[in-house]
Amino acid sequence: MQRIGSTLRAAAVIAAGAGVWSVTATWPSRPHTVTVVVALVTAAWLVTRLDNTLVALAAAAALIGTGSVSTEELLGTLSGPTIWFLIGSCVIAAGVSASGLAERTAVQLIGGSRSVRGLAHRTTLALTLTAFAIPSTGGRAALSIPVFRMVGRSLSSRRLQVALSLLFPAVILLSAFASILGAGAHLITAHLITAATGVKISFLEWIALGAPVAIVTSHLAAEVILVGFLSKKDRRHPVRAVAKAVRTQHLMAHGSSLTSRERRAAATVAVITGLWLTEPLHALNPALVAIAGAAVMMLPTVGATTPRRALAAVPWRLLLLLTCTMTFSNALIGSGAAGRIATGALATLSGTGPMVTLLVVVIVSAAAHLALHSRSARSTVLIPMVLVTATAAGLNPVAAALASTAAAGFCLTHISSAKPVAMFSRVEDVATFDRHTLLTFAALLAPLMVGATLLAAGWLWPLLGIPLTTQ
């Protein structure tokens, strides 16, 4: 049966490619080829179990082999500042994680809780802060599981444990939009916005645009869980003794004061973050700052980790995937293929106006996780089309791309929708959510997520210099 299923999936990919080829056969050679290859990649991501990175590498080779993309373009992306920025950030994050600083900060924040509601919102705050230091939702989930297990075991109620198991992955995914480092998809979006419009979004600018959305949606998720899955008595249940016990347990294991490694890690992160935030003053490339910080984090007696451990923590497979997906997106825009595809989309939205177009972009982006489970893959496919469609519809392409990226962070419908969801669906010795609970939660949260994104694009971002329309 498994062999039959694989054969059917492969046949579906071939059929999708043949269908796209027949529809676009009258197009010029380069956009035709780029469209077919990207369609085949998307189909392979959808219906096969092949590794996403393997599929992307094969597609990159196909684009180079057909002359649609030059070798220099692919290698230029691999050696570009975006990839090095991520490498440096991952090494810094490995140092922070190895030092124990992130876990101590989270436990200290949670340890002051008095009620279940306070515990939920303090946990939300602690998890949101990790988005500025750990450049991977999967990495943040792995870092948070020990804290979740520690708190969950201290709660006697199964309902409270299940609610907490929903809260952690939801906040990790939604709060990622607070930082350009929160997900690889953000780096893809920023790269494509610059390539298509010339607008460069700095580390500080992304925080200004994304943090309010991330904070609001994360706390909305906490309230949905509290109100939708817990009784009034549960929400007011005192947890001061539990929180104190968790903090005491951590202090007994790690001491009450910062260790030398934690102090070094904190100082390095403070300097690096300060340089990122003040980029307009000194004009140092963020990638250069990240690499310098990574080197400091690995220095003997000065850093918080070793080169072997730090480099082992770098998601090299993700870097290759990002390189290929950014190359695909560049090819979609540069060849004109995105424009031709967007023309078909605009035909169905003709005369509806910019706001309706934005609504469609946000809804499609929020629902895209049902088909494409990789956040980076969603940005690769969606953002080039969003940029072109927005421009033609009178929307500011920067606002449309940011709204699409924010909405794409909603990937909470199925256990397989995102790595953090899968990781928190089964944690040893703690009760966790099931598929029905997760689906109910997603149905309650989705309208709030869409509304918050539309409010940011229509009201907040124009105040910060990103107008909604170009008219």
N, C-alpha and C positions, 0 to 999 in steps of 0.2 A: 504493500500500500504506500509506503514511504517513497519507493522508487517511482510509482505512478504519480504521486503528488508532485515530486520534483520535475517529472517530465511535463506535467500539465503546466506547472509554473514557468518552465523554460519556454513552452509553446506560447504561453500568454505573452512573454517578453518579446518573442519573435513576431507574434501577431501585432503587438503594439507598434513595434518598429516598422513593420510592413504597412500598417495603417497610416502612420505619420508620413512615411515615405510617399505613399500614393496621394495623400492629400496635398503635400507640399512639393510635388514633383516639378511644378512649373516655376519654383523659386530659383533665384540665382544659387550657384553651387555652394558657396560658403555658408550662408544662413540655412540652406537646406540640410547640409551635412551636420551642422551644429545642432539644429533642432532634432534631427533623428537620433544623434548620439545622446543628447540630454534626455530625450524621451525614453530611450532604451535604459539609460541609467535609472531614471525615475521608476520605470516599470520593474527593473531588477530589484530596486530597494523595496518596492511594494509587495512583490509576489514571490520572491525567492528568499532563501535563508543564507545566501552568500554574504560574507562580511562586507559592510558598507565601504570600508577603505579599499578592499580588493576590487570591488566593482568600480569605484572611482578611479583607481589607478589604471584599470583596463580601459576605461573610457578616455582617460587622458592620453593614453598611448594611441587609441583610435583617432582622436582629434589631431594628434601630431602626425600620425601616419597618413591621414587624408589631407594634410596641409592646412587644416582649418585653424590650427594653433601652432606656433613655432616652438621649438625646444627652448629658445631663449625666454619666451613668455612664461612657460611653466617653471623653469629654473629661476627666473626673476622673481616669481611669486614665492618660491621656496626660500629664497635668500632675502626676501623683502623684510621691511621693518615690522610688519604685522606678525610674522612667524617668530621673529627674534623677540619681539615684545612678549609673546605668549611663553616662549621658552624661559626667558628671564623671570617672568611672573610665576611660573610653575616652580622654579627652583626656590624663589623667595617663599612661596606657599609651603614647600616641603620643609624649609627651615622653621617656619612658624609652627607647623604641625609637629615636627620632631621636638621642638622646645617645650611643648605643652602649654604654650601661651593661649592658644585659641580655646582649648578645653577649660583652662582656668577662668578665662573671661566669661565663657558661657555658664559655667557652674556658679560663678559669683553673681551674675545677673539673675539666674533662676532662683538662687538661694534666698533671695529677699521676698519671695512670693508669700502672700497670705491666704489667697483663695485660688480655686481652680481657674477662674477668669484671669486673675493676676498672673498665675503661672503660664497660661496660654499666651498672654500678650508679652510677658517678659521673655518667654521662649522665642516668640516671633521677633522681638528686637535683637536677641542674641544671634539668631540664625541670619537675620538681615545683615548684621555687621560682617559676617563671614564672607558675604558677596564681594567685599572690597579687598579681600586677601587671598581667597582660594579661587583660581580661574577655572572652575569646573563644577557643575552641579553634582556629578558623581563623586568628586573628591570631597565636596562639602557634606554629602550624605554619609560617606565613609567616616569622616571626621566626627559627625554628629551621632552616629549609632551608639557609641559607648555612653554618651550623655543621656540619650533616649532610654537605653537599657537601665541605666542607673536610676533615673527618675521613674520610669515605668514600673520597675520592680517595687518601688516604695509606695506605689498607689495600689490599694487593695481592691478597688472597684474595676471590674472588667470593662465597663463602659468608659471609664476615664482613660484606661490604657488604650482602647481602640481610638478614642478621640485624639489622644496624643500621637498615635501612629499615623493618623490622617494629617495632623498639623505639621509635622516635621517635613515630609516631602512636599506638601503644598507650599509652605513658606520658602523652602529651598528653591523651588522652581519659579515662584512668582517674584521673589526678592532679587533674583539674578539680574533683572532689568535695571537695578540700581547702579550697576557698574559696567563699564565696557568690558571688564574682565569676567563678568558673571557667566558668560557662555561664549563658546566659539562663534555662535551665530551672530553675536554682537560685533565681533571683529569683521565678519564677512559683510554685515550691513554697513558698518562705517567705511570699509574699503570701497564698497560699491557706490555709496553716496558720494565719496570723493571722486571716484572715477567718472561717474555720470554727471555730477553737478559742479565739481570743484570745491564743494563745501567740506571742510575738514572738521570733524567733531573731536575735540580734545577730551582727555580724561575728566577734567573738571566740568566741561560742558555736558558730557554724557550724564554725570552725576546730577547736575541741575535739571536736566530733562527727564531722566529715568528714575531717580530716587523717589520723588513724590509718588509716581505711579506704583513703584515697587512697594513702598511703605503702605500706601492706602490699600492696594489689593491684598497684600499679605495680612494686614489686620482685618480686612473684610473676610478673608478666608478663616481667620481665627474666630470671628463672630459667627460665621455660618456654622462652623463646627460646634461652637458653644450653644447656640440657640437651636440648631437643627438636630443635634444628636444627644444633647444632655438636658436634663430637667433643671428647673430653677434651683432645686436643692443641690443638685450636682455642681452647678456653677458657683454656688456659694460655699461649697464644701471647703472647710479650712485645711490648708496644706502647709501651714507654717512649720509644723513639726517635721513633716516630710522634707520640705525644702532645706530646713536647718540640718537634717540628718544627711542629705545629699552633699551639702557644702562641707559638713564636718568630715564625712567619709573621704572627700577629695583632699581636704587639708591634711588629714592624717597620712594620706598616701604621698602627697607632694609638698607638704610644708605650707606654712601660712604666708610666707613672704616669697617674692619672685626669686627664682633661681638665677644664677649668672647667665645661663643659656637663655632664659626667658627675657632677661633684661637686654641682652645683646640683640635678640630677635625683635623685641619691641623698639629698640633704638633704630635698627636697620629699617624696619617697616615705616617708622615715623619719618625718617629722612627721605626714603624713596617716595612715599605718598606725598610728602611736602613738595618734592621736586616735580612730581606729576601735576599737582594742583597749581603750581606756579609756573607752568611751562611758558605762558606768554611773557614772563619777566626775564627768563634766561634763555629761552629758545632751544633748550637741550631736547633732542629727540627722545620721546618716551621709551623707545626700544633701547637706546643707549643707556638711559637711566636704569631700566630693568636689568640689562646685562651687568652693569656695574654693581647693582644691588645683589644680584645672584652671586657674583664673584665674592663680594664681602660675606654673604651668608655661608659660603663654603670655606672661607679662610680658616686655617687651624688657629685655635685659641681665641679667634675673633668671631667667627661665624657660629651658627647654631646647628649645623649639620655637616656631613661629609660629602665630597663630590660624588662618591659612589651612590649613596642613598638619595641625594638630591636629583641626580640625573636619572636614576631608576624611577623616580616619581614623575618625570616628565612624560606626558601622554604622547609618545612619538606617533602612534597610530592616528591620533586625533590631528596632529600636525600635518601628516600626509593627507588626511581627508580634507582638512581646511585648504591646503595648497591646491588640491585638485578641484574642489568645489568653487574656490575663488576663480580659478582658471576657467571653469565652465561658465560662471556668471559673467566674467569679462567677455568671453566669446559670444554669449547670448546678446549682450549689449553692443559690443563692437561690430559684430557681423550684421546687425539689423534684425536678427531672428526674433529677439524680444519684442521689437516694434511690430513685426508682422503678427505675432501671436496676440499682442495687446490690441491690435486693430480688431481682431475677432471678438475680444472681450468687450471692447468699447461699443461694438455694434449692438450688443444686447443691453448696454447701459445708456444708449443714445438718448439725450434729452432729459436724463434723470437728475443732473446737477452734481456738483462736487461732493455734497454731504452724503448723498445716496451711494456714490462711488466709494467714499471712505467707509461707509457702513458695510458695504459688500467686502471691501478689502479686509476689514477687521474680522468679520464673521468667517470668511474663508480662511484667514490666517489662524484663527482660534480653532477651527475645525480640522485644519490640515494634519494635526497629530494623529487623527484617526487613520490616515493613510500612510504618512511618513513619520516614523517614530524618531528619527534623528533630527534634532533641532537645526544642525548645520545644513542638512539636506533640505529642510523646509526653506531656509533662507536662500539657499542656492537656486531653488526652483522659483520661489515667489518674488524675491526682491527685484530681480531684473524686470519682470513683468509689471510689478507695482510701480517702479520708477517711471517706466514708459507710459503706462496707463494713467498715472496721476498727472503727468505733464500734459497729456492730451485732453484730460478731463478738467483742467484748470485747477487741480490740486497742487499744492507745494510738494514736490517729490520727496523732499527731506522729511516732512511731516508724515507723509503716507508710508514711507519706508520704516520710520520709527514706530508708527502705530502698528504696522504689520508685525514688526519684531516683538513689540510688547505683547500683542495678542497671541503670537506663536508660543509664548511662554506658558500658555494654558495647555498643559498636556497631562490631564488628570482623569481621563475617562476610563482607561483600561490599565491594568497592572503592568502591561507591556508598553505603555505609552511613553515612559521615561525611566531611566535607570534609578533615580531616587525612589520612585513609586514602587518599583519591583523590590528594591532593597528593604524598604520599610514594610512591605506586605508580609514578610516572614522574618521575625526576629526571635531568637531563642529565649524562652522563658517569659515572654511578654505577649499579651493578647493584641492582635493587630486586625486591621480592617479586612473585609472580604470584598468580592467583586460588586455585590449589590450595594454595599455601603459606599464604595468608591463612586459608583455610577450615580447614586443619589446625591452625593456631595457635589459632583461635577455639574449635575443639572441645576442645583441651587446656586452654585457659584458663577456659572458661565454668563448669565445676564449681567451680573454685577461687574465681572471682568470686562465685558464688552462696553458697558456703560462708562466705566472708569477710563478706559482707553480713549473713547470718543470725547469724553470731557477734557482729558489732557490735550488731545489734538486740537479741539475746538476752542478751548479757553486758556489753559495753562501755557502751552508752548508758544502761542502768539505773544503772550506777555514776556516770554524769554527770548524773543527774536526769531521764532520759527512760525511765520504766518501759515494759516491753513490753506489759503488759495494763492494763486499767482495773479489774480485779477485785481 
